[in-house]
Each structure stands twice: as structure tokens, then as C-alpha cells.
Amino acid sequence: MKTPKQQTIMTKQVSRKLEALRPLAKEANGVSSWIDYLRLGLGMSLTQLASRLGITQPSLSSSIKLEKEGRITVNKLRQIADAMDCDVVYSFVPRKKIEDIMRDQAIKKTKALMDETENHMSLEDQKVTRDKNERLKELVEEKMFSKYLWDK
């Protein structure tokens, strides 16, 4: 397992790389078929693309249908992209910064742990003496790079 410092460095590197993809993800909204989108942009008919792939036009139409349904394989997409002199770029694009996703998870876990602890303490007639928000802030920073961050 990585040390918290190593994890911090890795998180920042991944975050920086994926942040650059976020505008692309917004641009991709509304495109139901990349095969059709690019094919039409190239001025290529279904028959012409099918011929370049060495398949029938109905087989290509079937692949486009699978793509629209989200059931096409990445390998098949690569074959079709290659026939149009393109590459397939497969990526996950976080909806927000990775650090924010991790902080949200750390807050969720820390709050649950604090609530559980306070419940046990109240059962024993003990009081928490420190400010809850102050403790939350400290604990969240510790929890963010814990190997247990994503455990249930």
C-alpha cells in the first residue's frame, strides 16, 4: 500500500490528467453514435464504411445499433475507428475533481464514525468537549488518504 504522501502525489497526477478531459466530455454530450457522427463528417456512406471494414452494410448497421445501446465492445469500436483512420480514446472522466470526490467520501465516513462515537459516549454519560466542526476538519484530512477510505 502506498504511503499517504505517495497517494497524494498519485492523486494529483491523475486528477491533473483527467481534468483536461472534462471539456471533451461536455462536448461529447448529445452524440448518440460516434460511428455515425464521424462517418457523416467524413462524407462516407454506410456502404463505403462497411466495405472498408470488409463486412456487409446490415452488419455495420447492427454495430451502430449496439453502440447506441451501449452494448458494443471496445474492440469493435477500435476496428471501426481504424477503418476511418481514427483512434478510440477510452476514459473515465470524473464529474468533479478527484480530490473533491475523495474529500466528500472522507466527510461521509468521518461523520458516520463521529455520530457512532458520540452515540456510544452519550450512552455512557460522557460529553464531547471539542467543537464538532473542528474535529471533523482534522479527521477528514487524515481520512482522505487512508487505505480504508472506500471500505464500507
C-alpha positions in Angstrom: 0.0 0.0 0.0 1.2 3.5 -0.8 2.1 6.0 1.9 -0.2 9.0 2.3 2.4 11.2 0.7 2.7 8.8 -2.3 -1.1 8.6 -2.6 -1.3 12.4 -2.5 1.2 12.7 -5.4 -0.6 10.0 -7.4 -4.0 11.6 -6.8 -2.7 14.9 -8.0 -1.2 13.4 -11.2 -4.3 11.5 -12.1 -6.5 14.5 -11.3 -4.5 16.8 -13.5 -4.6 14.4 -16.4 -8.3 13.7 -16.1 -9.3 17.4 -15.6 -8.1 18.1 -19.1 -10.7 15.6 -20.4 -13.7 17.3 -18.7 -14.3 19.8 -21.6 -14.2 16.9 -24.0 -16.9 15.0 -22.0 -19.1 18.1 -22.2 -18.6 18.3 -26.0 -19.5 14.6 -26.4 -23.0 15.2 -24.8 -25.7 14.5 -27.3 -23.7 12.3 -29.7 -25.6 9.0 -29.7 -23.3 7.3 -32.2 -19.7 8.2 -32.7 -19.6 5.9 -35.7 -22.3 7.9 -37.5 -21.1 11.2 -36.3 -17.6 10.7 -37.7 -18.8 8.8 -40.8 -21.1 11.7 -41.7 -18.4 14.2 -41.0 -16.1 12.3 -43.4 -18.9 12.2 -46.0 -18.7 8.4 -46.0 -21.8 6.2 -46.7 -22.7 3.2 -44.6 -21.9 1.0 -47.6 -18.5 2.6 -48.1 -17.6 2.2 -44.4 -18.8 -1.4 -44.4 -16.7 -2.1 -47.5 -13.6 -0.6 -45.8 -14.3 -3.0 -42.8 -14.9 -6.0 -45.1 -18.4 -6.5 -43.7 -21.9 -6.0 -45.0 -23.9 -2.8 -44.6 -26.5 -4.6 -42.4 -23.7 -5.8 -40.1 -22.4 -2.3 -39.8 -25.9 -1.0 -39.0 -26.1 -3.7 -36.3 -22.8 -2.4 -34.8 -24.2 1.2 -34.8 -27.3 0.0 -33.1 -25.2 -1.8 -30.4 -23.2 1.4 -30.0 -26.3 3.5 -29.4 -27.5 0.9 -26.9 -24.1 0.9 -25.1 -23.5 -2.7 -25.9 -20.7 -2.6 -28.5 -17.3 -3.8 -27.5 -14.3 -1.5 -27.3 -12.5 -3.9 -29.7 -15.3 -3.5 -32.3 -15.2 0.3 -31.9 -11.4 0.2 -32.5 -11.9 -1.8 -35.7 -14.5 0.7 -37.0 -12.4 3.7 -35.9 -9.4 2.2 -37.6 -11.4 2.0 -40.9 -12.0 5.7 -40.6 -8.3 6.4 -39.7 -9.2 7.3 -36.1 -8.3 6.1 -32.6 -10.7 5.2 -29.9 -10.0 7.0 -26.6 -11.5 5.2 -23.7 -11.5 7.0 -20.4 -13.4 7.7 -17.2 -14.0 11.4 -16.7 -14.8 12.4 -13.1 -17.8 14.6 -12.7 -15.8 16.8 -10.3 -12.2 16.9 -9.1 -10.8 13.7 -7.8 -9.7 15.5 -4.6 -13.3 16.6 -4.1 -14.7 13.1 -4.6 -12.2 11.8 -2.0 -13.0 14.7 0.4 -16.7 14.0 0.1 -16.1 10.3 0.9 -13.9 11.2 3.8 -16.5 13.6 5.2 -19.2 10.9 4.8 -17.1 8.3 6.6 -15.9 10.6 9.3 -19.3 12.0 10.1 -20.7 8.4 10.4 -17.8 7.5 12.7 -18.3 10.7 14.8 -22.0 10.0 15.1 -21.4 6.5 16.2 -18.7 7.6 18.7 -21.0 10.3 20.2 -23.8 7.9 20.5 -21.6 5.5 22.5 -20.3 8.3 24.6 -23.8 9.6 25.4 -24.8 6.1 26.5 -22.0 6.3 29.0 -23.0 9.8 30.1 -19.8 11.3 28.5 -19.7 14.6 26.6 -17.6 15.6 23.7 -15.6 18.6 24.7 -14.2 19.8 21.4 -16.1 21.6 18.6 -17.5 19.0 16.2 -16.7 21.0 13.1 -13.1 21.5 14.2 -12.7 17.8 14.9 -14.4 16.9 11.6 -11.9 19.1 9.6 -8.9 17.4 11.3 -10.3 13.9 10.9 -11.3 14.4 7.2 -7.7 15.4 6.3 -6.4 12.3 7.9 -9.1 10.0 6.4 -8.7 11.3 2.8 -5.6 9.3 2.0 -6.4 6.3 4.3 -6.3 2.9 2.7 -9.8 2.4 4.3 -11.4 5.4 2.5 -13.5 3.3 0.2 -14.3 0.4 2.6 -18.0 0.1 3.6 
